[in-house]
Amino acid sequence: MPNNIVKSFAKESNKSISEVEKLWDKSKEIVKSEYKDVKEDSAEFYKLVTGVLKKQLGINESQEILDELVHLKFRDFIERL
């Protein structure tokens, strides 16, 4: 997992980097066992693993979106619509 993402998830979940890395490995194993038809080198595999990891860390994607919107300037917000 890319180091910047590990750091981001660790900060957001108040977990250590090593905890996040262990959970990343666990998430990969979960996806491998539950989604046998998804190839490990595919974008879909990465999305699934990231989703499982976020769930394990208690990171809510909708909250991430809201946090991002709060920090946008009004003009930037309108442009994104």
C-alpha positions as CSV (number, residue, x, y, z in Angstrom):
1,M,0.0,0.0,0.0
2,P,1.4,3.4,-0.9
3,N,3.0,5.1,2.1
4,N,1.0,8.4,1.8
5,I,-2.3,6.4,2.0
6,V,-1.1,4.4,5.0
7,K,-0.2,7.7,6.8
8,S,-3.5,9.3,5.8
9,F,-5.5,6.3,7.0
10,A,-3.5,6.0,10.2
11,K,-4.1,9.7,11.0
12,E,-7.8,9.5,10.2
13,S,-8.4,6.4,12.3
14,N,-6.0,7.2,15.1
15,K,-4.1,3.9,14.5
16,S,-0.4,3.4,14.1
17,I,1.1,2.9,10.7
18,S,2.0,-0.7,11.5
19,E,-1.6,-1.4,12.6
20,V,-2.9,0.0,9.3
21,E,-0.3,-2.1,7.3
22,K,-1.4,-5.3,9.2
23,L,-5.0,-4.5,8.5
24,W,-4.2,-3.9,4.8
25,D,-2.7,-7.4,4.6
26,K,-5.7,-8.8,6.4
27,S,-8.0,-6.9,4.0
28,K,-6.2,-8.4,1.0
29,E,-6.7,-11.9,2.4
30,I,-10.4,-11.2,3.0
31,V,-10.8,-10.0,-0.6
32,K,-8.9,-13.0,-2.0
33,S,-11.1,-15.4,-0.2
34,E,-14.4,-13.6,-0.8
35,Y,-13.8,-12.5,-4.4
36,K,-12.0,-15.4,-6.1
37,D,-12.9,-14.1,-9.6
38,V,-11.2,-10.7,-9.0
39,K,-7.5,-10.7,-10.1
40,E,-5.1,-9.4,-7.6
41,D,-3.4,-7.0,-10.1
42,S,-6.7,-5.4,-11.1
43,A,-8.1,-2.0,-10.1
44,E,-11.2,-3.7,-8.8
45,F,-9.1,-5.7,-6.3
46,Y,-7.4,-2.6,-5.0
47,K,-10.8,-0.8,-4.6
48,L,-12.2,-3.8,-2.7
49,V,-9.2,-4.1,-0.4
50,T,-9.3,-0.3,0.3
51,G,-13.0,-0.6,1.1
52,V,-12.5,-3.5,3.5
53,L,-9.7,-1.6,5.1
54,K,-11.7,1.5,5.6
55,K,-14.5,-0.5,7.1
56,Q,-12.0,-2.2,9.5
57,L,-10.6,1.3,10.5
58,G,-14.0,2.8,10.9
59,I,-13.4,5.4,8.1
60,N,-16.6,6.6,6.6
61,E,-16.3,7.6,3.0
62,S,-19.3,9.9,3.1
63,Q,-17.7,11.8,6.0
64,E,-14.5,12.2,4.0
65,I,-16.6,13.8,1.2
66,L,-18.3,16.1,3.7
67,D,-14.9,17.1,5.2
68,E,-13.6,17.9,1.8
69,L,-16.6,20.0,1.0
70,V,-16.3,22.0,4.2
71,H,-12.9,23.1,3.1
72,L,-13.8,24.1,-0.4
73,K,-14.4,27.7,-1.3
74,F,-17.9,28.4,-2.5
75,R,-16.7,29.0,-6.1
76,D,-14.8,25.7,-6.1
77,F,-17.9,23.9,-4.8
78,I,-20.0,25.4,-7.6
79,E,-17.4,24.4,-10.2
80,R,-17.5,20.8,-8.9
81,L,-21.3,20.6,-9.5
